[in-house]
Amino acid sequence: MGKSSSKPPLLEFYKKMLLIRRFEEKAGQLYGMGKIGGFCHLYIGQESVVVGITATRIPGDQTITSYRDHGHMLACGMDPNGVMSELTGKKTGYSKGKGGSMHMFSKAENFFGGHGIVAAQVPIGAGLAFANKYRGNKNVSFTYFGDGAANQGQIYETFNMASLWKLPVVFVIENNQYAMGTSIERASSTPNLYSRGEAFDIPGELVDGMDVLQVYESAERASDHCRKGKGPYILEMSTYRYKGHSMSDPAKYRTREEVQKIKETKDPIENLQRVLVKNGDSEDSLTKIDHHIKTVIAEAAQFAIDSDQPELSELYEDIYVITDQ
Amino acid sequence: MDDEEILMPALSPTMEEGGIAKWFIKPGDMVKAGDIIAEIETDKAIIEFEATSDCKIKELLVEEGTTEVKVNTPIASLQTETTQTLVSATENKASRTNVTDETKKNITIDPKNSVITHQKEPLITVREAIRDAIAEEMRRDETVFLMGEEVAEYQGAYKVSQGLLEEFGGNRVIDTPITEHGFTGLAAGAAFAGLKPIVEFMTFNFSMQAMDQIINTCAKTLYMSGGQMNCPIVLRGPNGAASQVAAQHSQDFAPWFASVPGLKVVQPFTASDAKGLLKTAIRDPNPVIFLENEILYNDSSASSHLGSDLIPFGQACTIKEGSDVTLISYGIGVKHALDATVLAEKEGISIELIDLRCLRPLDYNTVFSSIKKTNRCVTIEECFPVCSIGNHLSASIMENVFDYLDAPVINCTGKDVPMPYAKNLEIAALPTIEEIQIAIKKVTNRI
């Protein structure tokens, strides 16, 4: 992807964001049908964050996030069939059905998970950046976590080391306002998460995470900072999740009106759609894109449903890399 | 005027002897409290040694450069106008039953296994063995690096990483802040990205801070990723009781880690095994927990000639063959087992002694074959008694070779208490030679 001086590929952003939204809607549907089990955390409402950030990746850059990870995988270029199959616990899934929604990885696309323990991915993300620095390349690790994780101790252990060793890591805080059912005001003594790096001399900015263009531009600034060897950077993305924390969350901690108001005024896809139409894309062409994406997702769902469960022998595979001994 | 003496001080919980690296005083000098009178070299560091009260030096009893001076040996005499001693006598550290040197003379070590004797080579300590293993693997593979608290400039809290910073530089020998949870996660990330970190925990007690990253990240990611993302990391450091460092610093975590699929767990006894197994650990593409023991770092019973370059995991070592009772142990437990072996054989009981060396994967075949021969078994380890490795072995032996048993298996372990501080209580909290002797007599129906 180009530098901020070049024209941002807004239509590509639109396609990716729509792909994530339609994927998540389908995942919610399959969960309701009992095709997906366990925990399933949907990304609807936050699509602009990962799409804007990921557009600045160069080959070799890494992405790592928490358990709300479906959008990140699709943004990184992972195959919807493989992701959906994993959600349904099938052998064709990215983890052969052994990881599920929260634990998926793709070495080929430099996606390092998919981590189920709140904040555990943050030191790991710094470790990916450590490897970049060790090897002397220009790559950056994009390490995502939420407003809930922001209060975990290991975040600050990581901030300290990342700044001390000038590691090329962009910390993307996806502040979707609720840590499960606890609003940021009720959980954080200081709600300005972008300033949490001040004590470690890490610059931070607050970004409207619902605006993909602003996200993209901030990611360019942050990754440039890292690539120049200046150390880590914090981007706090102000965003909002439309669905509950997970599928089993009735979301009684917020009003219907609050959600509705965000959907009507801040929806990242609808807002981008308006920009595209203003810039000359026809509504008809955008509808065609949506139809195509719906077909892709329907096929992914069918592929997942039709795929076989893992063989029972798979139970004992992949515990160790087999060595000669 | 009373003649007093300065004694070789104990400058660490496990120090048994030291050297006079340098004297700063000569006979006739007047010394004030707080003056530095000598540099004492221990196996961990060179430490400046201060006078604790004003005095006049009469004679230096040990020459500069002398090494291996036992703790509490007089090193200088002095004249003082008070009856205060310059250095208060330190507690005698030699309170553990110590028959291991005798053991080494009496036990013929099986040359087929790892404790091979190449008599031309000098004995090396476990500490040297570990350092050499790290250095050799770092020379061989530039993706291998060492990180941890005080591993670089301080040369290791237990002097294990001595000289490594000088040879490999600060990019590969990395001092971390005191932040186990954070740096273990960071090292795991570096491993996912293809590097091979060796993480030193100053002691495994502090690994508790990092337990989530060890179990949930290092051990499970390969499985959760369907085989895509392996974690080639070595987590190493001293484990188990040291000497009078009490409950929070004295615990053997071997069974905890050994219960987790996805981890490999090693706890060597001899220097040769430490080196060969650590080299294997560093080359292994999986996460390896490498449990050392502070007492064994410089212990003569564990020092050895070097054997095989690489020792495969999952192969126990039959240190000694015998016909009456199988003793199974690992790590420092082997030291106790060796001592018990000498005493048992004096009473005509033939002991077969197995050092497991590796707790995951575990060498069941060697254990079962031995039980089939001796029909009796005692296990020895320092961990807590509930859910010990011995418990697991007892169950496995019962399930697999029950018909060969002539007596119930007895597990000798640490006691079911937090480690106390007082020396006598600490000794009682660990498995004692007497307890092992009783167990051996019980399984042979002698009591």
Interface residues (C-beta under 8 A of the other chain):
Chain A: Q62 I64 G93 Y94 S95 K96 G97 K98 G99 H103 M104 F105 S106 K107 F112 G113 G114 H115 G116 I117 A120 V122 P123 I124 G125 A126 G127 L128 A129 F130 A131 N132 Y134 S141 G153 Q154 E157 T158 N160 M161 L164 E317 D318 I319 Y320 V321 T323 Q325
Chain B: F145 N171 T176 P177 T179 H181 G182 F183 T184 G185 L186 A187 A188 G189 A190 A191 F192 A193 G194 L195 D212 Q213 N216 T217 T221 L222 Y223 M224 S225 G226 G227 Q228 M229 N230 P261 G262 K264 T280 D284 P285 N286 P312 F313 G314
